Amino acid sequence: MSAKEKNTAIFIFGPTGVGKTSAGFRLAKELKGEIISADSRQMYREMSIGTDKPPEEYLSSVKHHFIDTLDPGADYNSGKFGKEARRIIENVLNRDLVPIIVGGSGLYLKAILEGFFEESVKDNRIRAGLKSRIENEGNERLYKELLDVDRKFAEKISLNDSQRIIRGLEVYHATGKPLTKQWEENNITLTFTPLLIGLIRPREILYDNINKRVDKMINLGLIDEVKKLKDAGLSLENNSMQTYGYQEVFQYLEDEIGYEDMIELIKKRTRNFAKRQLTWFKKMDGVIWLDAAKGIDEVVNSILEKYNTV
């Protein structure tokens, strides 16, 4: 049966540092597929080290979508992503290839699978007021307000994510409806069958991978990468900069924290982020969980077996 006749899209997800990129690449080579990145930061140009983009070897031999497609100062949202990603999935299937969605952004995966409110609602007056308040009062005060009006959304984002805190409150105050309610009212019907593959590793191995990856990013020049972005006019107010690694390096460059504290803070926040990712994914239905610690060959063979029996 051809990929078009099978009409199945493979989703590979899991916490940061679990091995999604390698598994997706190997699978794409085996199945003649194309990769659709469901990472909310890898789409930004000039942000390669801190987002741990696939190596050039992968990018040059397998077609990747949503990698280096936006300037760092551009606005983007999960609603737009879901709509564009579904269109690409259909296009890949129509060319008799296998779409392989790889990423760790729970919101972006949800946007593909369930559809999201397009998020075109904008109120510059409300947004300006919220930005002013968050600068003067801090994230915690507004985060608590978001918990009161849209607890579902607040519990899915970080206290440090000022961009999404502001967005959640902006939509609520502009429409009178929580963002999650908007999403629920805009669910879609999928035109393909999703095969959901979740990757996990023992926590101690995962956390060790994360710590080593942070050290590698620093050695590869993460500080210089962030400095160039800062010199180009980017700040922590930009959505692209609401990312672990970039936030802490910004603080270091502003002399708010020391070098060693910066590194430890990146590691700690990334580990915490991985824990929240796993909590999110565990709530998804129909996921086939595979232990990535068993090796890439076993993981890929298991996915191939599941795909061939769909």
Stockholm file with secondary structure:
# STOCKHOLM 1.0

chainA/1-310         MSAKEKNTAIFIFGPTGVGKTSAGFRLAKELKGEIISADSRQMYREMSIGTDKPPEEYLSSVKHHFIDTLDPGADYNSGKFGKEARRIIENVLNRDLVPIIVGGSGLYLKAILEGFFEESVKDNRIRAGLKSRIENEGNERLYKELLDVDRKFAEKISLNDSQRIIRGLEVYHATGKPLTKQWEENNITLTFTPLLIGLIRPREILYDNINKRVDKMINLGLIDEVKKLKDAGLSLENNSMQTYGYQEVFQYLEDEIGYEDMIELIKKRTRNFAKRQLTWFKKMDGVIWLDAAKGIDEVVNSILEKYNTV
#=GR chainA/1-310 SS CCHHHHTEEEEEECSTTSSHHHHHHHHHHHHTEEEEECCTTTTBTTCCTTTTCCCHHHHHHSCEESSSCBCTTCCCCHHHHHHHHHHHHHHHHHTTCEEEEEECCHHHHHHHHHCCCCCCCCCHHHHHHHHHHHHHHCHHHHHHHHHHHCHHHHTTSCTTCHHHHHHHHHHHHHHSSCHHHHHHTTCCCCSSEEEEEEEECCHHHHHHHHHHHHHHHHHHTHHHHHHHHHHTTCCTTSGGGCSTTHHHHHHHHTTSSCHHHHHHHHHHHHHHHHHHHHHHHHTSSSCEEEEGGGCHHHHHHHHHHHHHTC
#=GC SS_cons         CCHHHHTEEEEEECSTTSSHHHHHHHHHHHHTEEEEECCTTTTBTTCCTTTTCCCHHHHHHSCEESSSCBCTTCCCCHHHHHHHHHHHHHHHHHTTCEEEEEECCHHHHHHHHHCCCCCCCCCHHHHHHHHHHHHHHCHHHHHHHHHHHCHHHHTTSCTTCHHHHHHHHHHHHHHSSCHHHHHHTTCCCCSSEEEEEEEECCHHHHHHHHHHHHHHHHHHTHHHHHHHHHHTTCCTTSGGGCSTTHHHHHHHHTTSSCHHHHHHHHHHHHHHHHHHHHHHHHTSSSCEEEEGGGCHHHHHHHHHHHHHTC
//
